[in-house]
């Protein structure tokens, strides 16, 4: 456990209400004259719940912040955690466990606001009192976040307009349909777009909380906390929340599962519609129609997604050259792989490796 984090920058003026985020800066931890006991800047972290909220969406991130308090400044509150609801009092979560809360109208200055997801979120998104209050927080909160389907409440408050956002994979299409001004990126673990942070399904609330702590106190502290949580891997925000093969199996009726497996194992082969149709024992026209009906996309687009996912994994886990990765994944040419990355992810393979490798 870290009792005295390394100070990597000279002392800064503590008068700023929200000090700049950096790794263990003196603006975050002031050791004073003794050089032993740190005085930490306290940030108010407000969790918003409602009837039917998912308990893990709340408990997971809270535990991350609680461990941060122990790691960063033992005996002090670096993060002051409060659970809030519209009326306060006991709120029944979807599991039946009741959680005590404070009314939102008693909220002090909020640094970071986190809305939990859950089966009751759609009703909560219609609660005028809650949505009006959420919309006002844009003026004062440093960060406004959602876990899982909590994004629907933020969207209802107009906070996700023209933002890149994510939610639980099962509800990405619904979020985009109900709130067309949002830009839903279905593959992400979490996304950060200016003041707004959104995360994918359920356990990604832990990833989100670790990312928030990394922004405040640096990567080393976030990694220390992830080890305390026995998190196997601190996942990066741009990584997929589920695999393309799994998505294909869930979308179809099972008749093409063996073909999907074959494609995955033969990405550097000829994967044209004609070749895949022959493998499936259909005419190209019939195959294209059946494939599109089951997956909602063309065979060519699906092949590109499978190649892209494998390339991403190789960039994350190996030191293989970009040229070799392009060949192995069936892009054949490095420039062709680069165009696919830019088209689908908005970044180049080089940038992806630097960020997630």
Secondary structure, DSSP 4 states (H G I P E B T S, - for coil): --SS----S----TTSSSPPP-TT-TTTEE-TTTTSS-EEPPEEEEEE--TTB-HHHHHHHHHHHHHHHHHHSTTS-SEEEEEEESS-EEEE-TTS-EEEEEEGGG----SEEEE--BTTHHHHTT-HHHHHHHHHGGGT-SEEEE-GGGHHHHHHTTTTTT-EE---GGGHHHHHHH-TTSEE-TTBSEEEETTEEEE-STTHHHHHHHHHHHHHH-HHHHHHHHHHTT-S----TTSBSS-HHHHHHHHS-STTHHHHHHHHHTTTS---HHHHHHHHTS-HHHHHHHHHHHHSS-HHHHHHHHHHHHHHHHHHH----HHHHHHHTT--SHHHHHHHHHHHHSS-HHHHHHHH-
